[in-house]
Amino acid sequence: ELDPEVVADTFRLWLSAMPSPHFPVSVLQNGMKMTVEPPKGLKSNLLRAYLSFEEEWFDSAGNTDASRRAFRKMLFGLCFFHALIQERCNYGPLGWNIPYQFSEPDRQICVS
């Protein structure tokens, strides 16, 4: 329980949730909402994807030069595919007959 007299004035609660029968919808409706929009353009999308990787992780992939090259090619393919889907969603029905979601967390799961 949060007592206003005990809690610091600088206290902030960051909450990320989808509507659920176990969580009051009024909290989601009355709270301040923030979103992170994907960048515009393939180049910006690719740059954002590559900047999200830790350099140590990127450099440590693969035991040999051949496996490192293969890994980097596959990673580029995945990031390019992700960026392309993000861009195509901007065109609505002209981009896709059926809207597909392939968000940042989806890309991160595929990489790991």
C-alpha positions as CSV (number, residue, x, y, z in Angstrom):
1,E,0.0,0.0,0.0
2,L,1.3,3.4,-0.9
3,D,0.8,6.0,1.8
4,P,1.1,9.6,0.3
5,E,2.6,10.9,3.5
6,V,5.4,8.3,3.5
7,V,6.2,8.1,-0.2
8,A,8.7,10.6,-1.6
9,D,7.4,13.3,-3.9
10,T,9.8,12.2,-6.6
11,F,8.4,8.6,-6.7
12,R,7.3,7.5,-10.1
13,L,5.8,4.2,-11.2
14,W,6.6,2.9,-14.7
15,L,4.0,0.4,-15.8
16,S,3.9,-1.6,-19.0
17,A,0.8,-3.8,-19.3
18,M,-1.8,-5.2,-21.7
19,P,-5.4,-5.2,-20.6
20,S,-6.0,-8.2,-18.4
21,P,-9.0,-9.5,-16.4
22,H,-6.6,-9.5,-13.4
23,F,-5.6,-5.9,-13.7
24,P,-8.0,-2.9,-13.4
25,V,-8.5,-1.2,-16.8
26,S,-9.0,2.1,-15.0
27,V,-5.3,2.3,-14.0
28,L,-4.4,1.9,-17.7
29,Q,-7.0,4.4,-18.8
30,N,-6.1,7.1,-16.2
31,G,-2.4,6.8,-16.4
32,M,0.0,8.8,-18.6
33,K,0.9,6.9,-21.8
34,M,4.2,7.0,-23.6
35,T,5.2,5.1,-26.7
36,V,8.4,4.5,-28.6
37,E,7.7,4.8,-32.3
38,P,10.0,3.0,-34.8
39,P,12.2,5.3,-36.8
40,K,11.2,6.3,-40.3
41,G,13.2,4.7,-43.2
42,L,15.2,1.6,-43.8
43,K,18.5,3.2,-43.0
44,S,17.3,4.6,-39.6
45,N,15.7,1.2,-38.8
46,L,18.9,-0.7,-39.5
47,L,20.9,1.8,-37.5
48,R,18.6,1.5,-34.5
49,A,18.8,-2.3,-34.7
50,Y,22.6,-2.4,-34.8
51,L,22.9,0.2,-32.1
52,S,20.8,-2.0,-29.8
53,F,23.4,-4.8,-29.9
54,E,26.3,-4.8,-27.4
55,E,29.6,-4.6,-29.1
56,E,31.1,-7.4,-27.0
57,W,28.2,-9.7,-28.0
58,F,28.5,-8.8,-31.7
59,D,32.3,-9.4,-31.7
60,S,32.2,-12.6,-29.7
61,A,29.8,-14.4,-32.2
62,G,31.5,-17.3,-34.0
63,N,34.7,-19.2,-33.5
64,T,36.2,-18.8,-36.9
65,D,36.3,-16.0,-39.5
66,A,33.9,-18.0,-41.7
67,S,31.4,-18.5,-38.9
68,R,31.6,-14.8,-37.9
69,R,30.9,-13.7,-41.5
70,A,28.0,-16.1,-41.7
71,F,26.6,-14.8,-38.4
72,R,26.9,-11.2,-39.5
73,K,25.2,-12.0,-42.8
74,M,22.3,-13.7,-41.0
75,L,22.1,-10.9,-38.5
76,F,22.0,-8.3,-41.3
77,G,19.3,-10.3,-43.1
78,L,17.2,-10.4,-39.9
79,C,17.6,-6.7,-39.2
80,F,16.8,-5.8,-42.9
81,F,13.7,-8.0,-42.8
82,H,12.6,-6.3,-39.6
83,A,13.2,-2.9,-41.0
84,L,11.4,-3.7,-44.2
85,I,8.3,-5.0,-42.3
86,Q,8.3,-1.9,-40.2
87,E,8.3,0.3,-43.3
88,R,5.7,-1.7,-45.2
89,C,3.3,-1.3,-42.3
90,N,3.2,2.5,-43.0
91,Y,1.5,1.9,-46.3
92,G,-1.5,0.1,-44.8
93,P,-3.5,-2.0,-47.3
94,L,-1.0,-1.1,-50.1
95,G,1.9,-2.6,-48.0
96,W,0.2,-5.8,-46.9
97,N,-3.2,-7.4,-47.4
98,I,-3.0,-8.7,-43.8
99,P,-1.2,-6.4,-41.2
100,Y,1.8,-8.2,-39.6
101,Q,3.5,-7.1,-36.4
102,F,7.2,-7.6,-36.0
103,S,8.2,-5.3,-33.3
104,E,11.6,-4.6,-31.5
105,P,11.0,-7.3,-28.9
106,D,10.3,-9.8,-31.7
107,R,13.6,-8.9,-33.4
108,Q,15.4,-9.2,-30.1
109,I,13.9,-12.7,-29.5
110,C,15.0,-13.8,-33.0
111,V,18.5,-12.6,-32.4
112,S,18.9,-14.4,-29.1
